[in-house]
Amino acid sequence: MTGALASQGYGFLSGPSWNLLADVQNMLSFAFMRNAFAAGTASAVVAGLIGYFVVLRASSFAAHAISHIGFAGAAGAVLLGVNPVLGVGVLSLAASVGMGVLGRRLRGRDVVIGLVMAASLGLGYLFISLYSGNATDAYAVLFGQIFGITTGAVQITVLTSVVVLALLAAFYRPLLFASLDEEVAEARGIRVGAVGLGFMMLLALAVTEAVQVSGVLLIFALLVAPGAIAGRIFRRPAAALALSAGVAVLITWVSLALAFFTPYPVSFYVTSLAFLAYLGVRAAGRGAGLGRRLATSLSPGRDTAADARPAATVRM
């Protein structure tokens, strides 16, 4: 981004300085950056909250599939001459409904998801081959185009985020119950199939929103990594949800800032930071567990040899 702006006469964008406040003011002085931060924040909040349930429900493959299916929707939209993001939303919703109906339970759904993803990718390739013009818009959906988002698109993104969050809040309790234990939830009268279908549709909307930030091929990182990180740190769902959304927003903000001051794309930073953050949390967790085991083994006054011996019988 720095190189592109410098070529247009913005020579002062040589990189970040030690004055963080001045750098932020400089960055936000551009309308496209304000639009990018607004749309990116809205998409990240939704991705973080939905992503927590993706991890909790072991639906990472479904999220991966829907994000790839979106490419077929973008290609079909380009063929029809409409907005590619609209195509992503339509086909992602259709695919999510198909996955939810054909695979009503969490277990055994991988076959259905794999078949739907394969069929959709083949359809996307067909659309691209039929299109005789420049399919740049369809390919841009693959890796995101956050710096090119318009004010109107930002408004649509924010409005969609509000709708998704409202729907998530409306059936938060049954979704959480069904995600923790399907069988018990069904025994308690919760319609597990309907809850799963509703969640898949929310996942499709989250993918459609975030497609402009990191693209359909890389949105998987923003949907899964924050939820996985939050699940390793907090056991309480409310705290984990808050942390997941916060991590997703932080990754997006840092990625936008780095992409502004460097020639590398936002999607690269989103995926790299998400991966590094997850590795860091895992390493910290293992380090803490090793520390606890060492502290236990070295604690004074404990006879480890006696602990290893079987308990003596009590004589009457």
C-alpha positions in Angstrom: 0.0 0.0 0.0 2.9 2.4 0.8 4.4 1.8 -2.6 1.1 2.4 -4.4 0.5 5.7 -2.6 4.1 6.8 -3.0 3.8 6.3 -6.7 0.9 8.8 -6.7 2.9 11.5 -5.0 2.5 10.6 -1.3 6.2 10.6 -0.5 5.7 11.0 3.2 4.4 7.4 3.5 7.9 5.9 3.8 6.9 3.8 6.8 5.8 4.0 10.4 7.6 6.3 12.8 8.2 6.3 16.5 5.3 8.6 17.0 2.4 6.2 17.1 -0.3 8.9 17.4 1.0 10.7 14.4 1.0 7.5 12.4 -2.6 6.7 13.3 -3.7 10.3 12.4 -1.8 10.0 9.2 -3.4 6.7 8.4 -7.0 7.7 9.2 -6.7 10.9 7.2 -7.5 8.8 4.1 -11.1 8.0 3.5 -10.4 4.6 2.2 -8.6 3.7 5.4 -11.5 4.9 7.5 -13.8 2.8 5.4 -11.5 -0.2 5.7 -11.4 0.1 9.5 -15.1 0.5 9.8 -15.9 -2.5 7.6 -13.1 -4.6 9.0 -14.2 -4.0 12.6 -17.8 -4.9 11.9 -16.7 -8.1 10.0 -14.2 -9.0 12.7 -16.7 -8.8 15.5 -19.1 -11.1 13.7 -16.3 -13.5 12.7 -15.0 -13.7 16.3 -18.4 -14.4 17.8 -19.5 -16.9 15.2 -16.0 -18.4 15.2 -16.3 -19.3 18.8 -19.3 -21.5 18.1 -17.5 -22.9 15.0 -14.8 -24.2 17.3 -17.2 -25.3 20.0 -19.4 -27.2 17.5 -16.3 -28.7 15.8 -17.5 -27.1 12.5 -14.2 -25.9 11.2 -14.6 -28.0 8.0 -18.0 -26.4 7.4 -16.5 -22.9 7.8 -13.7 -23.9 5.4 -16.2 -25.3 2.9 -18.5 -22.3 2.9 -15.6 -19.9 2.4 -14.5 -21.9 -0.7 -18.1 -22.2 -1.9 -18.3 -18.4 -1.9 -15.9 -18.4 -4.9 -18.5 -20.1 -7.0 -21.0 -17.5 -6.1 -18.6 -14.7 -6.9 -17.8 -16.3 -10.3 -21.5 -16.7 -11.1 -22.2 -13.0 -10.1 -19.4 -11.8 -12.5 -21.0 -13.9 -15.2 -24.4 -12.3 -14.6 -22.9 -8.8 -14.3 -23.8 -8.3 -10.6 -21.8 -7.5 -7.5 -19.5 -10.5 -6.6 -20.1 -10.1 -2.9 -23.8 -10.6 -3.5 -23.1 -13.8 -5.3 -20.9 -15.0 -2.4 -23.8 -14.3 0.0 -26.5 -16.1 -2.2 -24.5 -19.3 -2.9 -23.1 -19.4 0.7 -26.6 -19.3 2.1 -27.8 -21.9 -0.3 -24.9 -24.2 0.5 -25.3 -23.7 4.3 -29.0 -24.6 4.0 -28.1 -27.7 2.0 -25.5 -28.8 4.6 -27.8 -28.1 7.4 -30.7 -30.1 5.9 -28.6 -33.1 4.6 -26.5 -33.3 7.7 -28.7 -32.6 10.6 -26.2 -33.6 13.3 -22.7 -32.6 14.0 -21.4 -36.1 13.6 -21.3 -37.6 10.1 -21.7 -34.3 8.4 -18.2 -34.3 6.8 -19.3 -36.3 3.8 -22.2 -34.0 3.0 -20.0 -30.9 3.4 -17.3 -32.3 1.2 -19.7 -33.2 -1.6 -21.3 -29.8 -1.5 -17.9 -28.0 -1.5 -16.7 -30.1 -4.5 -19.9 -29.5 -6.5 -19.7 -25.8 -5.8 -16.0 -25.5 -6.8 -16.8 -27.3 -10.0 -19.6 -24.8 -10.6 -17.3 -21.9 -10.0 -14.8 -23.2 -12.5 -17.6 -23.5 -15.0 -18.7 -20.0 -14.5 -15.2 -18.7 -14.9 -14.7 -20.6 -18.1 -18.0 -19.3 -19.6 -17.1 -15.7 -18.8 -15.3 -14.1 -21.8 -14.3 -10.8 -20.1 -11.9 -9.9 -17.3 -12.7 -11.9 -14.2 -10.6 -9.7 -11.9 -13.6 -9.0 -9.6 -14.1 -12.7 -9.0 -10.5 -13.4 -8.3 -10.3 -10.3 -6.0 -12.9 -12.0 -3.8 -10.4 -14.8 -3.3 -8.0 -12.7 -1.4 -10.0 -9.6 -0.3 -10.2 -6.0 -1.4 -10.7 -4.1 1.8 -8.9 -1.0 0.6 -11.3 -0.6 -2.3 -14.5 -0.8 -0.2 -16.9 2.1 -0.8 -18.9 4.0 1.8 -22.1 2.3 0.6 -20.5 -1.1 1.0 -19.4 -0.1 4.6 -23.0 0.8 5.5 -24.2 -2.5 4.1 -21.5 -4.4 6.1 -22.4 -2.6 9.3 -26.1 -3.2 8.8 -25.5 -6.9 8.1 -23.4 -7.2 11.2 -26.1 -5.7 13.3 -28.6 -8.2 11.9 -26.3 -11.2 12.4 -25.6 -10.2 16.0 -29.3 -9.7 16.7 -30.0 -13.2 15.4 -27.2 -14.7 17.3 -28.4 -13.0 20.6 -31.9 -14.3 19.9 -31.0 -18.0 20.0 -27.8 -17.8 21.9 -29.0 -20.1 24.7 -30.3 -23.0 22.6 -27.3 -22.7 20.3 -24.9 -22.9 23.3 -26.8 -25.8 24.8 -26.9 -27.7 21.5 -23.2 -27.0 20.9 -22.2 -28.4 24.3 -24.3 -31.5 24.2 -26.6 -32.3 21.3 -28.3 -35.3 22.8 -29.1 -33.7 26.1 -30.3 -30.6 24.4 -32.6 -32.6 22.2 -33.9 -34.5 25.2 -34.7 -31.2 26.8 -36.9 -30.2 23.9 -34.5 -28.1 21.8 -34.9 -28.5 18.1 -31.2 -29.4 17.4 -31.7 -29.6 13.6 -33.3 -26.2 13.4 -30.6 -24.7 15.6 -27.9 -26.2 13.4 -29.5 -24.9 10.3 -29.8 -21.4 11.7 -26.2 -21.5 12.8 -25.0 -22.6 9.3 -26.9 -19.6 7.8 -25.3 -17.2 10.3 -21.9 -18.7 9.3 -22.7 -18.0 5.7 -23.5 -14.4 6.5 -20.2 -14.1 8.5 -18.3 -15.4 5.5 -20.0 -13.0 3.2 -19.2 -10.1 5.4 -15.5 -10.9 5.9 -14.9 -11.8 2.3 -13.8 -8.2 1.6 -11.3 -8.2 4.5 -9.3 -11.4 3.8 -11.1 -13.1 0.9 -12.9 -16.4 0.7 -9.7 -18.5 0.7 -8.3 -16.9 3.8 -11.3 -16.0 5.9 -11.0 -19.4 7.5 -8.2 -18.0 9.7 -10.3 -15.1 11.1 -13.2 -17.5 11.7 -11.3 -20.2 13.5 -8.2 -18.8 15.2 -9.8 -16.2 17.6 -12.4 -18.8 18.8 -9.7 -21.4 19.3 -7.6 -19.0 21.2 -10.5 -17.9 23.4 -11.5 -21.5 24.1 -8.0 -22.3 25.4 -8.0 -19.3 27.8 -11.5 -19.1 29.2 -14.0 -21.8 30.1 -16.9 -19.5 30.6 -18.7 -18.9 27.3 -19.4 -15.2 27.9 -15.7 -14.5 28.6 -14.6 -16.6 25.7 -17.0 -14.9 23.3 -15.7 -11.5 24.4 -12.1 -12.5 24.0 -12.7 -14.1 20.6 -14.3 -11.0 19.2 -11.5 -8.8 20.7 -8.8 -11.0 19.2 -10.5 -10.9 15.8 -10.7 -7.1 15.9 -7.1 -6.7 17.1 -5.8 -8.9 14.3 -7.8 -6.9 11.8 -6.6 -3.6 13.0 -3.0 -4.5 13.2 -3.2 -6.1 9.7 -4.7 -3.0 8.2 -2.1 -0.8 9.8 0.8 -3.1 8.6 -0.6 -3.3 5.1 -0.9 0.5 5.0 2.8 1.0 5.8 4.2 -1.9 3.8 3.7 -3.3 0.3 2.2 -6.5 1.5 -1.6 -7.4 1.4 -4.0 -7.3 4.4 -4.9 -11.0 3.9 -1.3 -12.1 4.4 -1.1 -10.3 7.7 -4.5 -11.5 8.9 -3.6 -15.2 8.4 -0.1 -14.8 9.7 -1.0 -13.0 12.8 -3.9 -15.4 13.5 -1.6 -18.3 13.1 1.2 -16.8 15.3 -1.3 -15.8 18.0 -2.7 -19.4 18.2 0.8 -20.9 18.3 1.7 -18.4 21.1 -1.4 -19.4 23.2 -0.6 -23.1 22.7 3.0 -22.6 23.7 2.0 -20.6 26.7 -0.5 -23.2 27.8 2.0 -26.0 27.5 4.6 -23.9 29.4 2.1 -23.2 32.2 1.2 -26.9 32.4 4.9 -27.9 32.5 5.5 -25.3 35.2 2.6 -26.6 37.3 4.0 -30.2 37.0 7.5 -29.1 38.0 6.1 -27.1 41.0 4.1 -30.1 42.1 7.1 -32.5 41.8 9.4 -30.1 43.6 7.0 -29.0 46.4 8.5 -29.5 49.9 7.1 -31.9 52.4 5.8 -34.3 49.8 7.0 -37.9 49.7 6.7 -38.8 46.0 7.9 -42.3 46.8 5.2 -42.8 49.3 2.6 -41.5 46.8 3.8 -44.1 44.3 3.3 -47.0 46.9 -0.1 -48.5 47.3 -2.0 -47.5 50.4 -1.5 -49.7 53.4 -4.3 -51.8 54.6 -5.9 -50.8 57.9 -5.6 -53.5 60.6 -8.3 -53.9 63.1 
